[in-house]
Amino acid sequence: MRGLFCGLIAIVAGEALAYPVIDDSPTRVQTTLKVGMPPVGTLRPKSVGEVSASRWTIDCAGMDREHCDWRAIREYVAPLGIPRMRQQAGWARCEKDPGKYDFAWLDQAVYDAKNMGVATWLELSYGNPAYSGGGGRQLAAGIPSSEEGLAAWDRWVETIVRHYKGTVVDFCIWNEPDLKGANRIEPLIDFAIRTAEIIRREIPEAQIAAFALTRAKVEFIEPFVKELKARDKIGLFTSVAYHHYNKNPDTGYEQVEASRAVLSSIAPTIKLLQGEGGTWSEWGAAGALKRLPWTELTQAKYDLRRSLGDLGHGDDTEVFHICDLEYRTSGFHDGLVRYGLVKTTGQAKGFRVLKVKMAYYAIQNAVSVFNDSLVCLDRKTTSTISGLDMGVIYDWRDLKTGLPVTVFWNAADMPSDSNETRSVRVRIQGMPLKTPVWVDVLTGNAYAISPEQVVFADGATTYMVPVYDSPTFVTDLTLLQLDESWQVKDKRKQGGDK
């Protein structure tokens, strides 16, 4: 992939515009982090096709309401290494005139992504004001409620599912139906069932998520699955999606685990799915996690902690968003909102990409390691971290070798702009690693752990390593694919020049 994007040029209205390149050099992320350990290399980013990462999704939604444009950001999707993107199908944009469907705007994203090796998770949202009682087309919109609106919804669902049959298998039914109390649970249950029945009739093997709730709500999920069980409809759904926005990304999992317990007891075949999570790269006036002093650094830390925390709790994870979004008529946001991994202009300037943010490279680093080559162990982890008031630790194992990949960070507060570390003791079951390394996921830099930092006793190994408020991990050097091109080696010592 090296150099593939260095010549990225777009021709827009006859004018050549040089788009920001994706930096794949080992110095692509630079911070003030200092650890006093010898560096051994930097994680090599992996594009789609180089890695299997089936539990990750990148959000590319919002095109249904023209908050962004696929053509502007398409080149930045596959290099993340994430093989699935979220798109909102946008009934109102597909059927502006009753009975006339136009999927061209969505086709360009779905089929282009497929050619890149990126599958689409298609969210069937929102309503369509072209029909009386057809529901609203924005956040906190009501679902279709009239006979005319529901019948038109059914026709559109059937049409779009048939249109993408053979290309799309992952579906979700309605975005944040519980936002601002826009919909009651009773009609939502009927609505979800009728929609899922249409999808499954056309695509029996479909993976269907019921809703994308604003958070994992037991008070919503429990009556939903109880009613599914009473109607013998549990088999329609494979998951319930939830969104996860907390100032401290390591809080709120109590709700997730409570919801998981409900599903396990009533509908064990239905899993939880984190369907939207991320934060700003700067201060913003309106929207989730608004009016907080976010920066590119704290955004990168947040996105890493949210993603690895979701995976560590057993759920798939979704990164919101590939690009910044321009909201104009939602009633919830004002203008551009900077949740993106790449910074973009608004519609007036063609949603042009201005820069690639630090969070983009941080997610690249995470996906290059925490993918299908590893398995995350049960939350009753055997590893421990001591020396922190509130630390989190997750145990992973390499499927081929069984070697540990133990990730941890300081979770006491929301991410900060400080990169100050403290020393902690990470205790991992088993013999010492032969070539132990400590890796900072944010920068991708790997450092050698010296023998003086390692103690073996009672069947476990303790590593004395740094920690801060961004994910780092301990593993064996042999598991990593590193870029060492920044190192200048003395050829005379290697038998080269005499």
CORMORA-V544925 format. One record per residue. N is the residue number from 0. PHI is phi in whole degrees, -180 to 180 (* if undefined). D_LAST is the distance of its C-alpha to the last C-alpha in Angstrom with 1 decimal. Layout:
n = [N & N]
phi = [PHI & PHI]
d_last = [D_LAST & D_LAST]
This chain:
n = [0 & 1 & 2 & 3 & 4 & 5 & 6 & 7 & 8 & 9 & 10 & 11 & 12 & 13 & 14 & 15 & 16 & 17 & 18 & 19 & 20 & 21 & 22 & 23 & 24 & 25 & 26 & 27 & 28 & 29 & 30 & 31 & 32 & 33 & 34 & 35 & 36 & 37 & 38 & 39 & 40 & 41 & 42 & 43 & 44 & 45 & 46 & 47 & 48 & 49 & 50 & 51 & 52 & 53 & 54 & 55 & 56 & 57 & 58 & 59 & 60 & 61 & 62 & 63 & 64 & 65 & 66 & 67 & 68 & 69 & 70 & 71 & 72 & 73 & 74 & 75 & 76 & 77 & 78 & 79 & 80 & 81 & 82 & 83 & 84 & 85 & 86 & 87 & 88 & 89 & 90 & 91 & 92 & 93 & 94 & 95 & 96 & 97 & 98 & 99 & 100 & 101 & 102 & 103 & 104 & 105 & 106 & 107 & 108 & 109 & 110 & 111 & 112 & 113 & 114 & 115 & 116 & 117 & 118 & 119 & 120 & 121 & 122 & 123 & 124 & 125 & 126 & 127 & 128 & 129 & 130 & 131 & 132 & 133 & 134 & 135 & 136 & 137 & 138 & 139 & 140 & 141 & 142 & 143 & 144 & 145 & 146 & 147 & 148 & 149 & 150 & 151 & 152 & 153 & 154 & 155 & 156 & 157 & 158 & 159 & 160 & 161 & 162 & 163 & 164 & 165 & 166 & 167 & 168 & 169 & 170 & 171 & 172 & 173 & 174 & 175 & 176 & 177 & 178 & 179 & 180 & 181 & 182 & 183 & 184 & 185 & 186 & 187 & 188 & 189 & 190 & 191 & 192 & 193 & 194 & 195 & 196 & 197 & 198 & 199 & 200 & 201 & 202 & 203 & 204 & 205 & 206 & 207 & 208 & 209 & 210 & 211 & 212 & 213 & 214 & 215 & 216 & 217 & 218 & 219 & 220 & 221 & 222 & 223 & 224 & 225 & 226 & 227 & 228 & 229 & 230 & 231 & 232 & 233 & 234 & 235 & 236 & 237 & 238 & 239 & 240 & 241 & 242 & 243 & 244 & 245 & 246 & 247 & 248 & 249 & 250 & 251 & 252 & 253 & 254 & 255 & 256 & 257 & 258 & 259 & 260 & 261 & 262 & 263 & 264 & 265 & 266 & 267 & 268 & 269 & 270 & 271 & 272 & 273 & 274 & 275 & 276 & 277 & 278 & 279 & 280 & 281 & 282 & 283 & 284 & 285 & 286 & 287 & 288 & 289 & 290 & 291 & 292 & 293 & 294 & 295 & 296 & 297 & 298 & 299 & 300 & 301 & 302 & 303 & 304 & 305 & 306 & 307 & 308 & 309 & 310 & 311 & 312 & 313 & 314 & 315 & 316 & 317 & 318 & 319 & 320 & 321 & 322 & 323 & 324 & 325 & 326 & 327 & 328 & 329 & 330 & 331 & 332 & 333 & 334 & 335 & 336 & 337 & 338 & 339 & 340 & 341 & 342 & 343 & 344 & 345 & 346 & 347 & 348 & 349 & 350 & 351 & 352 & 353 & 354 & 355 & 356 & 357 & 358 & 359 & 360 & 361 & 362 & 363 & 364 & 365 & 366 & 367 & 368 & 369 & 370 & 371 & 372 & 373 & 374 & 375 & 376 & 377 & 378 & 379 & 380 & 381 & 382 & 383 & 384 & 385 & 386 & 387 & 388 & 389 & 390 & 391 & 392 & 393 & 394 & 395 & 396 & 397 & 398 & 399 & 400 & 401 & 402 & 403 & 404 & 405 & 406 & 407 & 408 & 409 & 410 & 411 & 412 & 413 & 414 & 415 & 416 & 417 & 418 & 419 & 420 & 421 & 422 & 423 & 424 & 425 & 426 & 427 & 428 & 429 & 430 & 431 & 432 & 433 & 434 & 435 & 436 & 437 & 438 & 439 & 440 & 441 & 442 & 443 & 444 & 445 & 446 & 447 & 448 & 449 & 450 & 451 & 452 & 453 & 454 & 455 & 456 & 457 & 458 & 459 & 460 & 461 & 462 & 463 & 464 & 465 & 466 & 467 & 468 & 469 & 470 & 471 & 472 & 473 & 474 & 475 & 476 & 477 & 478 & 479 & 480 & 481 & 482 & 483 & 484 & 485 & 486 & 487 & 488 & 489 & 490 & 491 & 492 & 493 & 494 & 495 & 496 & 497]
phi = [* & -60 & 82 & -62 & -104 & -68 & -111 & -65 & -132 & -121 & -104 & -121 & 54 & 81 & -111 & -80 & -121 & -81 & -89 & -59 & -80 & -90 & -76 & -114 & -78 & -70 & -109 & -65 & -122 & -125 & -133 & -88 & -61 & -131 & -123 & 66 & -123 & -71 & -73 & -123 & 150 & -130 & -53 & -89 & -64 & -127 & -83 & -56 & 101 & -94 & -149 & -101 & -137 & -70 & -97 & -108 & -135 & -107 & -81 & -125 & -79 & 103 & -71 & -64 & -110 & 59 & -82 & -158 & -138 & -57 & -61 & -77 & -118 & -57 & -70 & -101 & -85 & -60 & -64 & -68 & 89 & -89 & -91 & -142 & -121 & -95 & -131 & -97 & -72 & 65 & -54 & -65 & -84 & -74 & -132 & -71 & -113 & -51 & 87 & -116 & -101 & -134 & -103 & -59 & -63 & -84 & -56 & -61 & -84 & -64 & -77 & -64 & -62 & -58 & -65 & -81 & 96 & -112 & -82 & -112 & -100 & -99 & -98 & -85 & -145 & -107 & -83 & -143 & -65 & -66 & -114 & -66 & 73 & -86 & 87 & -93 & -110 & -127 & -55 & 61 & -86 & -78 & -73 & -54 & -128 & -89 & -60 & -64 & -64 & -67 & -65 & -68 & -58 & -58 & -65 & -66 & -59 & -60 & -68 & -73 & -66 & -64 & -61 & -104 & -61 & 92 & -120 & -115 & -122 & -100 & -132 & -138 & -108 & 76 & -93 & 47 & -67 & -93 & -64 & 57 & 63 & -65 & -138 & -86 & -65 & -61 & -66 & -66 & -62 & -60 & -64 & -65 & -65 & -63 & -70 & -63 & -64 & -66 & -59 & -70 & -64 & -85 & -132 & -57 & -89 & -59 & -100 & -118 & -96 & -86 & 71 & -134 & -69 & -64 & -162 & -76 & -104 & -60 & -66 & -102 & -68 & -62 & -66 & -64 & -72 & -63 & -69 & -58 & -65 & -64 & -94 & 60 & -119 & -58 & -65 & -69 & -116 & -106 & -159 & -121 & -91 & -136 & -102 & -139 & -124 & -135 & -54 & -98 & -66 & -94 & -103 & 97 & -74 & -62 & -65 & -63 & -68 & -65 & -67 & -64 & -63 & -63 & -63 & -61 & -85 & -109 & -138 & -64 & -82 & -96 & -106 & -93 & -142 & -76 & -106 & -173 & -163 & 166 & -147 & -75 & -106 & -162 & -61 & -138 & -84 & -147 & 118 & -59 & 61 & -74 & 56 & -127 & -79 & -71 & -134 & -62 & -67 & -70 & -62 & -62 & -63 & -62 & -61 & -67 & -65 & -63 & -66 & -71 & -68 & -61 & -62 & -65 & -91 & 96 & -105 & -64 & -129 & -131 & -102 & -107 & -146 & -63 & -143 & -69 & -124 & -107 & -95 & -123 & -134 & -81 & 81 & -115 & -131 & -125 & 70 & -74 & -118 & -99 & -84 & -72 & -80 & -123 & -89 & -131 & -83 & -90 & -61 & -59 & -112 & 73 & 56 & -61 & -75 & -98 & -164 & -99 & -85 & -58 & -63 & -59 & -70 & -63 & -67 & -53 & -61 & -63 & -66 & -65 & -112 & -92 & -133 & -72 & -78 & -116 & -125 & -87 & -78 & -55 & -60 & -79 & -65 & -90 & -89 & -135 & -129 & -127 & 113 & -130 & -72 & -144 & -116 & -117 & -147 & -131 & -96 & -121 & -135 & -73 & -66 & -80 & -105 & 78 & -68 & -78 & -129 & -109 & -107 & -159 & -166 & -82 & -111 & -69 & -155 & -63 & -58 & -117 & -86 & -87 & -114 & -70 & -110 & -134 & -86 & -133 & -113 & -105 & -106 & -122 & -62 & 111 & -69 & -61 & -67 & -70 & -131 & -70 & -134 & -113 & -121 & -91 & -65 & -60 & -88 & 83 & -77 & -111 & -130 & -74 & -95 & -79 & -56 & -68 & -95 & -123 & -133 & -110 & -161 & 54 & 77 & -137 & -114 & -104 & -112 & -93 & -137 & -76 & -147 & -149 & -89 & -140 & -60 & -135 & -147 & -111 & -157 & -98 & -55 & -66 & -81 & -100 & -103 & -111 & -95 & -113 & -68 & -75 & -82 & -102 & -98 & -83 & -64 & -63 & -77 & -103 & 80 & -87 & -66 & -105]
d_last = [34.8 & 32.1 & 33.3 & 36.6 & 38.7 & 36.8 & 39.2 & 42.3 & 45.2 & 48.9 & 51.7 & 54.7 & 57.9 & 56.0 & 53.6 & 49.9 & 48.8 & 45.2 & 45.2 & 42.9 & 39.8 & 38.9 & 35.7 & 33.5 & 30.5 & 29.7 & 31.2 & 34.5 & 36.4 & 36.0 & 38.4 & 38.8 & 38.1 & 36.1 & 35.6 & 33.1 & 31.2 & 27.6 & 27.4 & 25.9 & 26.9 & 30.0 & 32.6 & 32.3 & 35.7 & 37.5 & 40.1 & 43.2 & 42.4 & 39.2 & 41.3 & 44.8 & 46.5 & 50.2 & 51.5 & 50.4 & 52.3 & 51.6 & 54.7 & 55.3 & 59.1 & 61.4 & 61.4 & 64.9 & 66.1 & 63.5 & 61.6 & 58.4 & 57.4 & 55.2 & 53.9 & 52.4 & 50.4 & 49.8 & 46.1 & 45.5 & 47.1 & 44.9 & 41.6 & 43.1 & 43.0 & 46.8 & 48.7 & 52.2 & 53.9 & 57.3 & 59.7 & 63.3 & 65.5 & 67.9 & 71.3 & 72.6 & 69.9 & 70.3 & 74.1 & 75.2 & 78.3 & 80.1 & 79.4 & 76.6 & 73.1 & 69.9 & 66.6 & 64.5 & 63.0 & 62.0 & 61.0 & 58.2 & 56.6 & 57.4 & 56.4 & 53.4 & 52.1 & 52.9 & 50.7 & 47.9 & 48.5 & 50.4 & 53.9 & 56.8 & 58.9 & 62.1 & 64.4 & 67.9 & 68.9 & 71.1 & 74.7 & 76.3 & 78.9 & 80.0 & 82.2 & 84.8 & 83.6 & 80.2 & 78.3 & 76.0 & 72.6 & 70.9 & 69.8 & 72.8 & 74.6 & 77.4 & 77.2 & 79.6 & 83.1 & 85.7 & 86.6 & 85.6 & 82.2 & 81.4 & 82.4 & 80.2 & 77.3 & 77.8 & 77.7 & 74.5 & 72.8 & 73.8 & 72.7 & 69.2 & 68.5 & 69.5 & 67.4 & 64.2 & 65.1 & 62.1 & 59.7 & 60.7 & 61.6 & 61.1 & 64.0 & 65.4 & 68.9 & 69.4 & 67.3 & 68.5 & 72.1 & 72.9 & 71.7 & 74.4 & 76.9 & 77.0 & 78.0 & 80.1 & 78.7 & 81.7 & 81.3 & 77.5 & 77.9 & 80.1 & 77.7 & 74.6 & 76.4 & 77.8 & 74.4 & 72.6 & 75.2 & 74.6 & 70.8 & 71.1 & 73.8 & 71.5 & 68.2 & 69.0 & 65.4 & 65.0 & 63.4 & 65.9 & 65.5 & 68.8 & 68.5 & 65.7 & 67.4 & 66.5 & 65.6 & 66.1 & 69.9 & 71.8 & 75.0 & 74.1 & 72.2 & 74.8 & 77.9 & 75.9 & 74.8 & 78.2 & 79.8 & 77.4 & 78.3 & 82.0 & 81.7 & 79.4 & 76.7 & 73.7 & 72.1 & 71.9 & 69.1 & 65.6 & 64.8 & 66.0 & 63.7 & 63.5 & 61.9 & 60.2 & 60.2 & 60.1 & 58.9 & 57.0 & 55.5 & 55.8 & 59.5 & 62.1 & 60.9 & 64.1 & 66.0 & 63.5 & 64.0 & 67.8 & 67.8 & 65.7 & 68.2 & 71.1 & 69.4 & 68.6 & 72.3 & 73.9 & 71.5 & 68.6 & 67.3 & 66.7 & 63.5 & 62.5 & 60.1 & 58.6 & 59.3 & 58.3 & 56.4 & 54.3 & 54.8 & 54.5 & 51.5 & 53.9 & 57.5 & 60.1 & 63.9 & 65.1 & 64.0 & 62.5 & 60.7 & 61.9 & 62.2 & 59.2 & 56.2 & 53.7 & 50.3 & 47.4 & 45.8 & 49.0 & 49.6 & 46.2 & 46.9 & 50.5 & 49.6 & 47.0 & 49.5 & 52.3 & 50.4 & 48.9 & 52.2 & 54.1 & 51.8 & 52.0 & 55.8 & 55.8 & 56.5 & 54.8 & 53.6 & 54.0 & 52.2 & 54.4 & 53.6 & 51.0 & 52.2 & 54.7 & 58.3 & 61.1 & 64.4 & 67.5 & 70.5 & 69.7 & 71.7 & 68.9 & 66.1 & 66.0 & 63.6 & 59.9 & 58.7 & 55.1 & 54.4 & 51.8 & 48.2 & 47.9 & 50.0 & 52.4 & 55.2 & 58.8 & 60.8 & 61.6 & 58.0 & 57.4 & 55.8 & 52.5 & 49.5 & 48.4 & 45.4 & 43.8 & 44.6 & 42.6 & 44.9 & 43.8 & 40.2 & 41.5 & 43.6 & 40.8 & 38.8 & 41.8 & 42.6 & 39.0 & 39.6 & 43.3 & 44.4 & 45.9 & 42.9 & 44.4 & 47.9 & 49.5 & 51.4 & 55.0 & 55.7 & 56.6 & 53.0 & 51.8 & 49.2 & 50.2 & 49.0 & 50.3 & 50.1 & 51.7 & 55.3 & 54.8 & 51.7 & 51.5 & 49.3 & 49.1 & 47.7 & 45.9 & 44.5 & 42.1 & 44.2 & 41.6 & 40.2 & 42.9 & 40.3 & 41.9 & 41.4 & 43.5 & 44.2 & 46.1 & 47.0 & 49.4 & 52.6 & 54.9 & 55.5 & 54.7 & 51.1 & 50.3 & 48.0 & 46.5 & 43.3 & 43.9 & 43.1 & 44.6 & 43.5 & 45.3 & 45.3 & 45.0 & 46.3 & 45.5 & 47.0 & 44.8 & 41.8 & 38.8 & 36.3 & 33.1 & 30.9 & 33.5 & 33.1 & 35.4 & 35.7 & 37.6 & 39.3 & 40.1 & 36.5 & 35.0 & 32.4 & 31.5 & 30.7 & 29.8 & 32.7 & 31.8 & 33.6 & 35.7 & 37.2 & 38.4 & 41.6 & 43.1 & 46.8 & 49.9 & 48.1 & 46.5 & 43.3 & 43.5 & 40.6 & 40.9 & 39.6 & 40.6 & 43.4 & 45.0 & 47.4 & 45.2 & 44.1 & 41.1 & 40.3 & 38.7 & 37.2 & 34.3 & 31.0 & 31.2 & 34.2 & 32.6 & 30.9 & 28.7 & 26.9 & 23.6 & 22.6 & 23.2 & 20.3 & 17.0 & 14.4 & 11.1 & 8.7 & 6.1 & 9.3 & 10.0 & 7.3 & 6.4 & 3.8 & 0.0]
